Amino acid sequence: MLRLLGSLLCVALASVCGRPSYKSIGRVVNGEDAAPYSWPWQVSLQYEKNGAFHHTCGGSLIAPDWVLTAGHCISSSLTYQVVLGEYDQGVEEGPEQVIPINPGDTFVHPKWNSNCVACGNDIALVKLSRSAQLGDTVQLASLPPAGDILPNETPCYISGWGRLYTNGPLPDKLQQALLPVVDYQHCSQWDWWGFSVKRTMVCAGGDIRSGCNVSSEPTHPSLMFQGDSGGPLNCPTEDGSWQVHGVTSFVSAYGCNTLKKPTVFTRVSAFNEWIEETIASH
């Protein structure tokens, strides 16, 4: 069952996943508007407040009715919906698919501790109330094989609707930025993230290159939602496709752009078994 489920989740170089129909061009280090629908597995996770829905986190469509996001994005007290095929949140463009989330259909990793964002296991799954309609603007993400670890300086990209800079505005259009991977050997040095980074995490970017998500000081974690949380770290493969290697988790409490404090992601390849077992049992 899990072997079959793994293939349905587009794990490891599946030909139908991780290949956008719309190509993004002119990528730059500090972030820019992504080309429309060039990250077709990107979703907007939204919560209801006073009768309206608001963007709170990103996520990745990994199966027609399942989204991968961060544990800290989910609250049992909120009502959610997911928007697929989204690009400009300020305009209704046509390809959007708005899918409600039924109560009880959010599944946070059992070892996630909301009082300690830097302790790891910041990952969650969201079951859609109906299956996504796949096409050019909505596609499934490809996940890496279990245990896969990227080498230092792998040129990955973060994507999302997070703040353009610390305490800055939220953009309408989907953003992207180059975030080269910082391997564990470097990221765990005492003057980088030290003991706060775990082997089940991926570091990427740092300095002027980062995502805006949750902030976490090494010894005094605190939550600060900035909009990129839960979204994908998109990394290239040798055959030209993309895999989602990370779920955006936290940045430094000193801001989104901090020297020697790369953005930290939950490493997807450390949680393949949990993902497959959770989907199989629900």
C-alpha positions in Angstrom: 0.0 0.0 0.0 2.7 2.5 1.0 4.7 1.7 -2.2 1.7 2.4 -4.3 0.9 5.5 -2.4 4.4 6.7 -2.8 4.0 6.6 -6.6 0.7 8.4 -6.4 2.4 11.2 -4.4 5.0 11.7 -7.2 8.0 10.7 -5.1 11.3 10.9 -6.9 11.4 12.1 -10.4 7.8 11.2 -11.4 7.4 12.4 -15.0 4.0 13.9 -14.5 5.0 16.0 -11.5 7.4 18.8 -10.9 7.4 20.1 -14.5 5.6 23.5 -14.8 3.9 24.2 -18.1 4.7 27.9 -17.6 8.4 28.7 -17.3 9.7 31.4 -15.0 12.4 33.6 -16.4 14.8 36.2 -15.0 15.0 34.9 -11.5 17.0 37.2 -9.2 18.6 36.8 -5.8 16.5 39.3 -3.8 13.1 38.0 -5.0 10.7 39.1 -7.7 7.3 38.4 -9.1 7.2 34.8 -10.3 6.0 34.2 -13.8 2.3 33.3 -13.5 1.7 29.6 -12.7 5.4 28.7 -12.9 5.1 27.0 -9.5 1.7 25.2 -10.2 1.8 23.1 -6.9 1.9 26.3 -4.8 -1.2 26.9 -2.8 -2.6 29.7 -0.6 -3.8 28.4 2.8 -6.5 30.8 4.1 -8.4 31.2 7.3 -11.8 32.6 7.9 -12.3 35.7 10.0 -15.5 37.8 10.2 -17.0 36.1 7.2 -13.9 36.6 4.9 -10.9 34.5 4.1 -7.3 35.7 4.5 -4.0 34.3 3.3 -2.0 32.9 6.2 0.5 30.4 4.8 1.7 28.7 1.7 1.6 25.0 0.9 2.3 22.4 -1.8 -0.3 20.2 -3.6 1.2 16.7 -3.3 -1.8 14.6 -4.3 -5.1 15.6 -5.9 -6.7 16.0 -2.5 -3.8 16.6 -0.2 -1.7 19.7 0.7 1.6 19.7 2.6 2.3 22.7 4.8 3.8 23.6 8.2 2.6 22.5 11.6 2.6 26.1 12.9 0.2 27.1 10.2 -2.6 25.0 11.6 -5.0 25.9 14.5 -7.8 23.6 15.5 -9.9 26.6 16.3 -9.9 28.1 12.8 -11.8 27.3 9.6 -9.6 27.0 6.4 -9.8 26.9 2.7 -7.2 26.3 0.1 -6.8 28.3 -3.1 -5.1 26.5 -6.1 -4.1 28.0 -9.4 -3.6 31.4 -7.6 -1.2 34.0 -8.8 -2.4 37.6 -8.1 -4.4 37.6 -4.9 -5.8 41.0 -5.7 -7.4 39.9 -9.0 -9.8 37.1 -9.9 -8.0 35.7 -12.9 -9.9 32.6 -13.8 -7.8 29.5 -13.0 -8.3 29.7 -9.2 -9.8 26.7 -7.5 -11.2 27.5 -4.0 -11.6 24.3 -2.0 -13.0 24.3 1.6 -11.4 22.2 4.3 -13.7 20.1 6.4 -13.4 20.2 10.2 -11.0 17.6 11.4 -9.2 17.3 8.1 -5.9 18.9 9.1 -3.2 16.6 10.4 -0.2 18.1 12.3 2.8 15.9 13.0 2.2 14.4 16.5 5.7 15.5 17.7 5.2 19.1 16.7 5.5 21.4 19.7 3.9 24.8 19.2 5.9 26.2 22.0 9.2 25.3 20.3 9.3 26.0 16.6 13.0 25.2 16.5 12.5 21.7 18.0 11.5 20.2 14.6 8.6 18.3 13.2 7.0 21.5 11.8 5.0 19.8 9.2 1.3 19.2 8.6 -1.1 17.7 6.0 -4.4 19.2 4.9 -7.1 17.0 3.2 -9.1 18.8 0.6 -12.9 18.4 0.7 -12.8 17.6 -3.1 -10.0 16.7 -5.5 -8.1 19.4 -7.4 -8.6 19.6 -11.1 -5.1 19.2 -12.6 -3.9 21.1 -15.6 -1.4 23.7 -16.8 -2.0 26.0 -13.8 -2.5 23.3 -11.1 -0.1 20.4 -10.9 1.3 18.1 -8.3 4.6 18.6 -6.6 7.3 15.9 -6.8 8.7 14.9 -3.5 12.3 13.7 -3.0 13.1 10.1 -2.1 13.3 9.3 1.6 16.6 10.4 3.2 17.7 12.5 0.3 20.0 15.4 1.4 21.0 18.2 -1.0 24.6 19.3 -1.3 25.8 22.7 -0.2 24.9 25.5 -2.6 22.2 23.6 -4.5 20.3 26.5 -6.2 16.7 26.1 -4.8 13.9 28.7 -4.9 11.4 29.7 -2.3 8.0 30.8 -3.5 5.1 32.4 -1.6 3.1 35.5 -0.8 5.2 36.4 2.3 6.2 39.9 3.3 8.6 41.6 0.9 10.9 42.4 3.9 10.7 42.3 7.7 7.4 43.9 8.8 6.9 45.0 5.2 3.7 44.6 3.0 2.2 41.4 1.7 2.4 41.2 -2.1 -0.6 40.4 -4.3 1.5 38.5 -6.8 3.3 35.3 -6.1 7.0 35.9 -5.2 10.1 33.8 -5.7 13.7 34.1 -4.7 16.9 32.1 -5.2 17.9 30.4 -1.9 21.1 28.3 -2.2 21.2 25.4 0.2 23.4 25.8 3.3 24.4 22.3 4.4 24.1 21.1 8.0 27.9 21.3 8.6 27.7 25.1 8.0 24.3 25.9 9.3 24.8 24.2 12.7 28.0 26.2 13.5 27.7 28.0 16.8 27.6 31.5 15.2 25.0 30.3 12.6 22.0 28.4 13.9 23.9 26.2 16.3 21.8 23.6 18.2 18.6 25.2 16.9 19.0 23.5 13.5 18.3 19.8 13.3 19.3 17.1 10.8 15.6 16.9 9.9 15.8 20.5 8.6 17.2 22.2 5.5 18.8 25.7 5.7 18.8 27.9 2.6 19.7 31.5 1.8 20.7 33.9 4.5 21.8 37.5 4.5 19.7 39.3 1.8 18.2 36.1 0.6 15.4 34.7 2.8 11.8 33.9 3.3 9.5 35.7 5.7 7.8 33.2 8.0 8.1 32.3 11.7 10.8 33.9 13.7 12.8 31.9 16.3 15.7 32.9 18.4 18.1 30.0 19.3 17.0 30.0 22.9 13.8 32.0 23.0 11.5 31.0 20.1 8.6 33.1 19.2 6.0 33.0 16.5 5.6 35.7 13.9 3.5 34.8 10.9 4.8 36.5 7.7 3.1 34.7 5.0 5.7 32.4 3.4 5.3 29.8 6.2 4.4 26.3 5.0 5.3 27.0 1.4 7.8 25.0 -0.7 11.5 25.0 -1.2 11.7 24.1 -4.9 14.9 22.4 -5.9 16.1 21.3 -9.4 16.8 17.8 -10.5 19.2 16.5 -13.1 16.4 15.9 -15.6 15.1 19.5 -15.4 12.1 18.9 -13.1 11.6 20.2 -9.6 11.2 18.6 -6.2 9.8 20.2 -3.0 12.6 19.5 -0.5 11.5 21.9 2.2 8.5 23.3 4.1 9.2 26.8 5.1 9.5 26.9 8.9 11.4 29.8 10.6 13.8 32.7 10.3 15.8 34.7 12.8 13.9 36.8 15.4 16.2 39.7 14.2 14.4 39.7 10.8 14.0 37.9 7.5 17.4 39.0 6.2 20.0 38.2 8.8 23.6 37.3 8.1 24.4 33.7 9.1 20.8 33.0 9.8 19.4 31.3 6.7 15.8 30.5 6.3 15.1 27.1 7.9 12.8 24.5 6.3 11.4 21.2 7.5 13.3 18.6 5.4 10.6 16.7 3.4 12.7 13.6 2.8 12.9 13.0 6.6 9.1 12.7 6.7 8.2 10.5 3.7 6.9 7.7 5.8 4.8 9.9 8.0 3.3 11.6 4.9 2.4 8.2 3.3 1.1 6.7 6.5 -1.1 9.7 7.3 -2.6 9.8 3.8 -3.2 6.0 3.7 -5.0 6.1 7.0 -7.3 9.0 6.1 
